[in-house]
Amino acid sequence: MARDIAIAVSGVSKTFKLPHERYSSLKQNALHIFTKRRYSQFKAVEDINFEVRRGEFFGIVGRNGCGKSTLLKMLAGIYVPTKGSVRINGSLSPFIELGVGFNPELTARDNVFLNGAILGLNRKEIAAKFDDIIGFAELEEFVDQKLKNFSSGMQVRLAFSIAIQAQSEILLVDEVLAVGDSSFQKKCFDVFRRLKKKGTTIVFVTHDMANVQEFCDRVLVMSEGKKLALTGPDQASDLYNRLNAQNDLDEMEQLNERNRWGTERVKVRTVEFLDGTGKPNRILTTGEPMTLRVELEPTKLDVPLLVGLALYQADGTHVAGPNSDGVKIQSGERFIEFTVDKLPLTEGTYTATVALFDKKGAETFDYIDKGFSFAVGGLKRTFGNMALFGEWRTKK
């Protein structure tokens, strides 16, 4: 293992055995003592490989249930891999289960010494840092109160304040800052900034892509227990958002029953979204070309059409309605396309209403209300509902 490598993960997999039958009482266990239990296997992590360099701020992201926390617990030595190996080069502190070892019947003062001892600090070291620990946690007025009277936020503040006193070379952080107000979270990230400047290696599991883009040097993206990508923070954020978008689209398809009506003298057969390469894709990118393609059922009706298109955000906000002035369908033509050179929609999920009218709008041939869903992502952070592709200039 090279000296500049802090963590080396080679072919790591973790499989859990899930029992089909669960016996919750001593009597049930006694009655089934000779019954062979059946198990199913769940692969939480499968064949993961990566290295973390010394001094690197390394992110791990993915949707819930993808195996992030299981992987982190294998790095911490809490879980033993089913296959593969994890090698650690340096002292390590896991910020995974903050407050483990706290005794609710003891005061905050007593728990500082108890938890500090669990982290490997002796009594003299804890006493020297005691005021800093309580001050950072903002618990000066409650230091002699029993921990059972503390809120969950107060307990997390105290646990984090103790944990950062362990001067380890490697930190493992698993969403421990999700509890606590914004000012305390800011203090915690200030600590991480100082540790990063000192050259501390940090492995950070999170769902917050803003923190990923601000802090991380490289990011492992996981999906269904597997390594999806090992890339930079911007690309990882985009990939993570696309994973979430695909899930949102799947849920939309289940929830949105198509509300459809019309005379059906002209009828929509399919609607597709095409990306910049011309391929069907329901996950599009801000600033890249997009085409909405409507395929019609064969018809002998020869009339100019008014094509209605309305785009809505996930909350139902109407964001655009680029209707046509009238499209004449020639013999043999079955497709109508609407093309945008630079898609101005920002990150999110959307639905589309597609409708066909006669030129005057008097007859509704086919109206499909919010029947089609798509998502938009982008590498660069944009704000608001629309992206404006203008240019900034200076003049004398």
Secondary structure, DSSP 8 states (H G I E B T S, - for coil): --TTEEEEEEEEEEEEEEESS---SHHHHHHTTTS---EEEEEEEEEEEEEEETT-EEEEEESTTSSHHHHHHHHHTSS--SEEEEEE-S-EEEESSTTTT--TTSBHHHHHHHHHHHTT--HHHHHHHHHHHHHHHT-GGGTTSBGGGS-HHHHHHHHHHHHTTS--SEEEEESGGGSS-HHHHHHHHHHHHHHHHHT-EEEEE-S-HHHHHHH-SEEEEEETTEEEEEE-HHHHHHHHHHHHHHHHHHHHHHH---EEES--SS-EEEEEEE-TTS-B-SEEETTS-EEEEEEE-------EEEEEEEEEETT--EEE----S-EE--TT--EEEEEESS--B-SEEEEEEEEEEETTS-SEEEEEEEEEEEEEE-SS---SSB----------
